[in-house]
Amino acid sequence: IYLKKNLSVLLSLCTLACWGVILLSARLYWMGNKPPNFSNSDNPAADSPHFLTRTLTFLYLPAANAWLLLCPDKLSFDWSMDAVPLVRSLADWRNLHTVAFYCGFILLALFGLRGSAFTAKETNGRAHVTNGKSVTNGNGYHAFDTNQNTDLGLPKPTLNGSAVPHHCYSQTSLPPTESLVVFSLGILALPFIPATNLFFYVGFVIAERVLYIPSIGYCILVATGARTLYVRLRTRACKAVMVCLCIGLVLLNGLKTVQRNKDWSNEENLYKSGIHVNPAKAWGNLGNVLKNQGKMAEAEKAYRNALHYRGNMADMLYNLGLLLQENERFSEALHYYRLAIGSRPTLASAYLNTGIILMNKGNLEEAKRTFLTCADIPDEKLKDPHAHKSSVTSCLYNLGKLLHEHGQQEEALTVYKEAVQKMPKQFAPHSLFNMMGEAYMRLNRLEEAGYWYRESLKAKPDHIPAHLTYGKLLSITGETTEAEKYYQRAIQLDPSKGNCYMHYGQFLLEQSRPKEAAEMAERAAELDIDEFDVVFNAAHMLRQANLNEAAERQYERAAALRPDYPAALMNLGAILHLNGKLPEAEANYLRALQLKPDDAITQSNLRKLWNIMERQGLRTKQKGDP
C-alpha cells in the first residue's frame, strides 16, 4: 500500500540520487579520477592521525551544517583552519549536538516512512485523515478549516451509506504530510552526501555553498511542519499566533539576508565579517585587499594579526615578506621568506624572492644555492602546480642571469635551456628568450642569438629589450638599415624611456653620425635624470661627439648621483681638464684617488694636469707645494 501511494515521491528521490551520482562521476572524471588536492589547514580533520577524532568530527559536521540552516546567526566566507575545532574525545559536549541531530533525522525519516503506511490502513477503518485533520462518524468535534486544505474534495460518507456532498470550495489536494517529509529529507540529505567525507576527503570543513540545494528541502520541511501544526490547532487565537510566528521567521531571515548582502558588497566588508569565525584567514585576506588599495601600514598590521592567530601560515608569511620587500625593508623581508620556507619547504615563490634579495645584497653563492634548491622541488601533490612551475622557471631565469653577468655564458645557457623545458604554458617567455640571445651573442654565436631574439619578439612583439638587443645584433652583422628600424620601433613603443634613446644614440655614433647621437644622448639624460647609468653613458657619448660643455654637465650630474664612485669623479676631472677648468679638475682627481688610490689612469691624468698648472703658474696641491 505504501509503495502504491508514494510511488511518485520515491521516483523523485531516485531521480535526484541518480543525477547526483552522474554529476559526482563527471566531477571526478574532470579531476582526473583522483580525489581533490588541498592543504592540511583546509580540512584539519582529514589530516588527523587519530581515528576517533576523524570519526567524531565528521559525524559532527552535518549537525553543524544543520544548525546553520536552523539559525544562521554566525556565517563566514571560509570555515577552514580552526574555525570548527576538532572533536577529539567522547567527552566533548558537541557530541550531544551530533546525537540530537541524528536522532531527530531518524525520527523524521521513520515518521515519513511508517506514518504513510499507518495512514493508509486507517483510511479503511472508521477514521479518514485529511492532511492532519480527522473526520469521524461519531460525535467528534468538526471545525471548519479556514485554510481550505483540510479536505480532499471527496463526498462525506454517512451511516446509511448515502453520500452527502461536503460543503467546500473545489480545490487541488496537497501531498500527504508524510510524503512531504520524506521528500524534503531526501533533498536535504542526498545533495549533501558528497560533502560528508564519506567517499573521499573534501577540501573544506564547512562550505555554505553546499547548503544551497539542501536549503530547499529545509524550507519544504518547515512549511510542512507549520501547515500540519496550523491544521491541528483548534482556536483562532492559536492559529493567529502560528501565523505571526511564521511571518516573524520570514522577516528575520529576510533581515539576515539584507545584512549578509551588505557583507558581500565588497571584499573588505566580507573579510571583516569573517574575523569572528576564522580570524587567521580573514585577517590575511583583508591584508591582501588593503595592500591592493595602497594602505601598506594597515595591510602590514592585518598580516601580523593573522600570524598572531596562526603563526605557521606559509602564504601569510610570504605575503608579509613581499610587502616588506616592496617597501625596501629587505632584511625583514628575508626573515619572513625564510620562515615561509620553513613552514612550507615547497613554496617556490619564497625561494625566488629570497634569491633575488640575496643577489641584490651581493650574497651570490647563497643566492645560487637558493635558486638551485628551488629548481629541484618536485611539482607533485601541490595545491597550485602551475604557479609553482612559474616560480621555478623564474628561479632558473634569475640563476642564468646571475651566471651571465659573471661571464659564465655556457653555464647560463644550460640553466636557460632547463628553464625552457620546465616553464608552464602560461609563463611569459620573452625575457628568458631575450637573455638566451644575449648569452649566445657573448659567445659570438650570432645566428643562434638572432633566432632567440626573434623568438622573444614573437612571444611579445612590444618587448623593448628584445628590439634593442636585436637591433645591436643587426648592426654587428652589417644590416644597419634594419637595425635602425628596431631602435626607432623601441622608441615608438615607449617614448619616455631614456634607455631606448641611449642605445639608438650609441648606434648613431658608431655610424659616424655624432650630431644625431648627441641629440639622443641629451634626450636620454633628460628623461632618466636620476638613472646613473643613463646619465653617465650620455656624458661619454657627448664627449665622443666633441660636445665637451654638454658632456661636462652630464658628468657633473653623474658624480652627484654617485659621489663615491671613482670612475664618475675621474671622468668629471678629465672633462674639466679638457675644458680648461684646471683647479676643479685637480679637486675631482684627488677625490677619485682617495676612493681608489692605485688607479693608474687617474694618477697619470693628475700628473699631466700638475705639469700644465705649473707651466701656467697655478698653485697645485702636490705634496711639498707651499
Summary of the structure (lengths in Angstrom):
residues: 626
radius of gyration: 40.2
end to end distance: 128.5
largest distance: 150.3
contacts: 1902
relative contact order: 0.04
helix: 68%
strand: 2%
